[in-house]
Amino acid sequence: MNLNLHINIVSKITVVICQLINIGQYSVYISAINLGYFYFIISCSYFINSIAFIPLDYYIQANLINFIKRDGSLHRIILINKIFFKYILFGSILIALIGYVLFYEFIEYIIYGIILSIVIYANQNLKNTANNIGKSNVVSLSIVIESALKVLIFCILVKYSTEVASIIYSWILSYLMSIIYIIYIFNKENIYKKNKKIYENIEMKDIFEKVKPLSFSTTLNWIQSQGYRIIMVPLGYSEIVGIFSLVSGIGANAMNLINSIYSQQYSPKLYSSDGKYLKTYIRSGVYLILICLAGSTLVGKIFIELVTHGKYTGEWFILVYGLAIESAYLLIGAYVINLTLTDSIRRVYKVSVYGLTTCVTLFAMLYYLEIINLWTIGLPLIISNWLVAAFMFYEEKLQVEKM
């Protein structure tokens, strides 16, 4: 096992520990209704990221090597981001105005979401760039820095305010410190040095055309996984959203870590075998998911009591919901890779629409029947995610039959 892998594992464990400490702090100091507002803000920021920033970052990372070969540096990334920021500024003002009209009482939170989305993008873009040019250790350290600072800064701010702003400021400041650290490393090695050979204009129209399909897909995924927060909080379900998001987030983060480790170990075999390894990958993944769900059912109550300092012990079952929601992505990710290898990526968009339609319909039914509570709010997410996995299994089976 090489040094980089050791550092990566240690950094991930450190991040998980810091996240659990944060959850414990939020449980003690932040009311359930303010937690709902916090997750509303996070969802606003992820909405902007899914429409614009995530597709742009995918485009930049996909063309990273070409930029280096063409220009001798990554200065082109700065130029693209500068131009793109003008569009984002206009879009942000438009979103703020729409938010002011539709959700006047939540305009402050919408503005927080816009600011946070920009900071998150800058942070993620730098990390992805560093990782793709062989500086994974820089990425690992930056993740540890921001995770530790979220804990420390919140400890300081919560002494002065237990409002949602104390969490948001701790996030923004920690991300900014991580950004400063990576930029310092890049400047030290002159990675963004200006190159007089960069004469051609950067056609944003071409970039928009290339990122449009991905923007569509990521936005659908956002609506399915987080869109309910944007609707439910203004409708008066902030407390339910806050508790559900906090406790289910513990399960989701744990499963996400497991998904990440499993994917890193075995997804390369999907590529090297041209998808022939898929059946083994899925079978082992299902066994892993069942073990995780069984384990969380057995020890979930004790774990939630420890993490939330007993405040949400009665809601420990939501931990299992989080695991069940996130575990579907272990299988969905494999099917996406396989469909990509067979040039059937458009099938992914079709399946995404099925999942979104199911999720929205189920939430509408819960609202109409007035049965939205901690037991029911997670059901549309679980059902729609696993339906997407089932649809992808069917699409993959059809692809195999055609070959």
Secondary structure, 3 states (H helix, E strand, C coil): CCHHHHHHHHHHHHHHHHHHHHHHHHHHHCCHHHHHHHHHHHHHHHHHHHHHHHHHHHHHHHCHHHHHHHHCCCHHHHHHHHHHHHHHHHHHHHHHHHHHHHCHHHHHHHHHHHHHHHHHHHHHHHHHHHHHCCCHHHHHHHHHHHHHHHHHHHHHHCCCCCCCHHHHHHHHHHHHHHHHHHHHHHHHCCCCCCCCCCCCCCCHHHHHHHHHHHHHHHHHHHHHHHHHHHHHCCCCCHHHHHHHHHHHHHHHHHHHHHHHHHHHHHHHHHHHCCCCCHHHHHHHHHHHHHHHHHHHHHHHHHHHHHHCCCCCHHHCHHHHHHHHHHHHHHHHHHHHHHHHHCCCHHHHHHHHHHHHHHHHHHHHHHHHCCCCCCCCCCHHHHHHHHHHHHHHHHHHHHHHHHC
